[in-house]
Amino acid sequence: MKQPFCAPAAALRRVLDAAAALPRPAVETLPLEKACGRIAAKALCARMDQPPFDRSPLDGYALHSADTAGASRETPVTLPVTMKLYAGDAPAAALPVGCAARIMTGAPLPEGADCVLMQELTDSGEETVQLYSSLKPQQNVVLRGGDIAAGAIIAAEGTPLTPAHLGVLAGQGYAEVPVYRTLTVGILSTGSELLAPGEPWAPGKIYDANGIQNAARLGQLGFAVQRRHCSDDPEVIACQLRELLTGCDAVITSGGVSVGQKDYLPAVLEQLGAQMIFAGVAQKPGSPMLAAEVAGKLVFCLSGNPFAAAATLEQYAVPALLRAAGRREESCILPRTTCTLTTGFSKSSKGDRYLRAKAAGGSVTIPGEGSAEAHSSGSLSAMIGCNCLVKLPAGSGPVAPGEEVEVLYFVY
């Protein structure tokens, strides 16, 4: 099963391709109010122009613009008011030339009217109105289809539906939408040292932080999760993996992937007939990570070191799982940009190194004032508040405040 360590870009490409080759999840139809965060299973298009008619954006008077020529406070134009329109009304007749229609915000313009004068620029008359300003055609008019035209794509297939999408779809009369079924991901933490949170602590033991964090991150992205932990026993690990693979669409493990005497995951995967996608990635942290396919399902085996697990979860497992869930590839990959450091990092990087960080407004801060200790693979607390990884390429020396670095934002 041993293969040369994979370059980060190649590792990502391999898992994305493997995910894209899997069958798409089943499609289900959900009421609109329950579809937030779900992935559109087909392109959702506008059924009609929005707004569906020319409408007024304010309270005032609908007019023929030619009838307002020369109007000012010094020389007002007086017109008869022949109709009154509220939001929800349908004009019963066209507006005659030389007449005004009292109109409220959201109401449709009557045929013939091509502008709206705000109430503040009139005497607010009900039977006749004095106009204190002239208007141009289409002034103060929200045109039919000005927001979105019939047939336009609101959400492409593979798009996670946001509240804004749902608002636009509701405005088109959608009551329900087709979405991909939510994938279930098994989370398995391995290690005889692990305790479940809430169990009494015992000497030599630690609590399973990886399982909780990994499960919470996947839940944040809309996946259902089944979480377990087990001892460093290859038969127990194999049994747990088989059960999770039976009931889940993918599995993520942590621990047991390096070269220690109890690092059994590589042998267990071989026993389960895994097809290796990559075995090891050329980076720090997380280099021992494995990615495989078992019985048509993706399995990601992450380091037991908390930050190594968190970093590789974001870089490889999350993009692949989102792709398998039906998302478009471009929304699965960590967005990259360049930011200016506000803090430095004190160590050289022989290989590609990824540091947790907080980016905002073109600047990025490495927690712990850049000390190497704060960024050890075993440290998890410095991850709090971080929204990205800083990439330091192979061969980099220490970096200082003011330098520009590549930043990879977490996907949401």
C-alpha angles and dihedrals in degrees: 000000000000115000132168113275111270124236111247094246092049092047091053092047091051096051093044091051091047091050093047090052093058119095112269115254119264117274124241132179117235134186109258094247091058097047101080110128094011122122119251110242093202138013110286111211137188111267094200143004113286115241089029092210139021105278141183118255092198147026112273141080131318110222149166101258091221089062091061096059112137095004116151138141089267093047108024122187115226120209134173116251106229103173143016123217130193130186106282095030122120112215109245095204143012119271109256119232111265094028137100132218119213103229136184130209111289096015119131118252114245117244110278096027112113104173144028126222114208117244092241090066093056138056088252091240122178104199097024128010133206114219117211099185139041122234139206125228113284092011111150092004126127101213125224108268091012092131099038133345125228110271096024116135112252096179125005120222108278095031119134105234115239129192088261091055090050092049092053091045091050089052087056093054098255111155095176139013136204113247136170117264113260112260120231117222123198116221116202121180113193126201136102087227094064127109126186113247107266096034117117111267118245131190112277093018131112132192121253101255095154094060093050094046095045092047092048093050092051091046088053088056093052102262124135112234139208110193130196141154130206143178128270094269116125093214092050091047091049091049092049092048092050091051093047092047089052094053102029138059094226139359134221120195131186127204133021100065104107130075101278122125091256098042095115103157097096091052092044091052090051090050089053092052096250121182104220117230092182135337109209130354124229100242145087124272112028103021096147092061117133129202121192145156119236120185091338095311130109119244123189118191111197132190118269090231105103102228093038088055092046094049096049092042088060096041102045116001098048096049092046094046092048089050091050089049090061104264121145109260096241091061092050098059122085108257112241130212141149120257136177117248119239091185131030138226120234104209134077118238117226091182134019108304129194122202127192111243148162117241128189136151097359094310129099129199124204108210122238093037088281096296113159091226092063088056101048115133090246095056117095106161094075087064091072110112095007119136102176150020124247112219118215108188123228110281095029119144125210113309126221137205111283095035120120118239137178113259127199112201120213114252121248 
